[in-house]
Amino acid sequence: MLELVELSKRYGERVVADSVSLKLAPGELVALLGPSGCGKSTLLNMVAGLVAPDEGAIYFDDERIDALPAEKRGFALMFQDFALFPHLNVLDNVCFGLAERRVAKREARERARAELEAVGLSGFEARRVGALSGGEKQRVALARALATDPRLMLLDEPFSSLDAHLRESLQAATRQRLAEAGIPALLVTHDRDEALAMADRVAVLDAGRIAQIAPASELMAAPANERVARFLGLSNVTGQGFWPQQALQLGGQTLAEVVALMPRADGLTLEVALPEGRFIVELSLREAATLAEPPVVGARVPVALRPEAFRRFAAKDIA
Ligand SMILES: Nc1ncnc2c1ncn2[C@@H]1O[C@H](COP(=O)(O)OP(=O)(O)OP(=O)(O)O)[C@@H](O)[C@H]1O
């Protein structure tokens, strides 16, 4: 299985990967999540063999591979821009990687057809890829990557050009195909929801370092530090910890002034001023309906803090 040991990379003065260590479990999908420029793609490209690390080692099944050329690693890559051949039809695009690996033409076609069926593209074999929708192209790219039977799948923002609905359906399809085939994967994304939806574990990258790596639920419940919590989009974050929604209770004697409000499809988000500071309160439709009057900016709503529900950050980063 893939193991990165103290991998470092710098461009000039800039440290893009800072002693990154990571070990994948069999069949595991780990997301590399972080803001633009934090070094996600560089890390993926080092694993792929497209960028040489300055220091550290990469192992796969205990074999050191960081000096192996990309095509000898047995990994498949999938990018945002599909990288399909527009002049070839769907079947030939999927066969391409197999031809490169010297799989006989007939067998290659059989495997390609099976992969196209698995991603829901039976009947598309003779279509030109130039005439496909974005979602169909991405399915072809997935079929092409999986047809080579890779021992690791590397995904770099593969869904970010698709609209929300298509993105979700392809995330699910990709996750399912990888799980069925038992292929481990690294997924680069800056989209928190994508990482949470697809990954077994999420590694939050911050300036070339893994600030925290944990399963999604653990990450959201116990972010390691303020920067991770803010990047995950948690509200009511302080330097020491954060106030989860269950720490803010509707009702009681304390009245908080509404300073901003935003309707959501499933409720109402309020920003309120309490003596302790400003807090974001997310109300369900039912909770909003229990208020004496529909809240407006300047109105006062009963909100109480439960200090015992405050979640402290771990004392130091978990790497
Ligand atoms: N070949 C290169 N030469 C010099 N600097 C580079 C090179 N490749 C990447 N960088 C720099 O290294 C930093 C990390 O880049 P990288 O693409 O790994 O980030 P990222 O987290 O994937 O960002 P994004 O989400 O924007 O793609 C950036 O500041 C980038 O400009």
Ligand as a Chemical Component Dictionary entry (heavy atoms), coordinates in Angstrom:
data_LIG
# 
_chem_comp.id                   LIG 
_chem_comp.type                 NON-POLYMER 
_chem_comp.pdbx_formal_charge   0 
_chem_comp.three_letter_code    LIG 
# 
loop_
_chem_comp_atom.comp_id 
_chem_comp_atom.atom_id 
_chem_comp_atom.alt_atom_id 
_chem_comp_atom.type_symbol 
_chem_comp_atom.charge 
_chem_comp_atom.model_Cartn_x 
_chem_comp_atom.model_Cartn_y 
_chem_comp_atom.model_Cartn_z 
_chem_comp_atom.pdbx_ordinal 
LIG N1  N1  N 0 6.671  24.069 -11.095 1  
LIG C1  C1  C 0 6.548  25.014 -10.154 2  
LIG N2  N2  N 0 7.453  25.997 -10.027 3  
LIG C2  C2  C 0 7.342  26.943 -9.079  4  
LIG N3  N3  N 0 6.329  27.006 -8.194  5  
LIG C3  C3  C 0 5.394  26.052 -8.267  6  
LIG C4  C4  C 0 5.434  25.007 -9.243  7  
LIG N4  N4  N 0 4.363  24.198 -9.058  8  
LIG C5  C5  C 0 3.666  24.727 -8.025  9  
LIG N5  N5  N 0 4.284  25.828 -7.542  10 
LIG C6  C6  C 0 3.829  26.641 -6.398  11 
LIG O1  O1  O 0 3.725  25.813 -5.274  12 
LIG C7  C7  C 0 2.579  26.148 -4.492  13 
LIG C8  C8  C 0 1.690  24.930 -4.306  14 
LIG O2  O2  O 0 1.121  24.582 -5.548  15 
LIG P1  P1  P 0 0.066  23.394 -5.690  16 
LIG O3  O3  O 0 -0.405 23.374 -7.111  17 
LIG O4  O4  O 0 0.636  22.150 -5.141  18 
LIG O5  O5  O 0 -1.090 23.898 -4.730  19 
LIG P2  P2  P 0 -2.580 23.418 -4.595  20 
LIG O6  O6  O 0 -2.845 23.289 -3.147  21 
LIG O7  O7  O 0 -2.815 22.209 -5.435  22 
LIG O8  O8  O 0 -3.354 24.666 -5.172  23 
LIG P3  P3  P 0 -4.640 24.748 -6.128  24 
LIG O9  O9  O 0 -5.791 24.262 -5.326  25 
LIG O10 O10 O 0 -4.711 26.220 -6.433  26 
LIG O11 O11 O 0 -4.330 23.906 -7.329  27 
LIG C9  C9  C 0 1.913  27.301 -5.229  28 
LIG O12 O12 O 0 2.304  28.499 -4.624  29 
LIG C10 C10 C 0 2.443  27.204 -6.635  30 
LIG O13 O13 O 0 2.481  28.455 -7.238  31 
# 
loop_
_chem_comp_bond.comp_id 
_chem_comp_bond.atom_id_1 
_chem_comp_bond.atom_id_2 
_chem_comp_bond.value_order 
_chem_comp_bond.pdbx_ordinal 
LIG N1  C1  SING 1  
LIG C1  N2  SING 2  
LIG C1  C4  DOUB 3  
LIG N2  C2  DOUB 4  
LIG C2  N3  SING 5  
LIG N3  C3  DOUB 6  
LIG C3  C4  SING 7  
LIG C3  N5  SING 8  
LIG C4  N4  SING 9  
LIG N4  C5  DOUB 10 
LIG C5  N5  SING 11 
LIG N5  C6  SING 12 
LIG C6  O1  SING 13 
LIG C6  C10 SING 14 
LIG O1  C7  SING 15 
LIG C7  C8  SING 16 
LIG C7  C9  SING 17 
LIG C8  O2  SING 18 
LIG O2  P1  SING 19 
LIG P1  O3  DOUB 20 
LIG P1  O4  SING 21 
LIG P1  O5  SING 22 
LIG O5  P2  SING 23 
LIG P2  O6  DOUB 24 
LIG P2  O7  SING 25 
LIG P2  O8  SING 26 
LIG O8  P3  SING 27 
LIG P3  O9  DOUB 28 
LIG P3  O10 SING 29 
LIG P3  O11 SING 30 
LIG C9  O12 SING 31 
LIG C9  C10 SING 32 
LIG C10 O13 SING 33 
# 
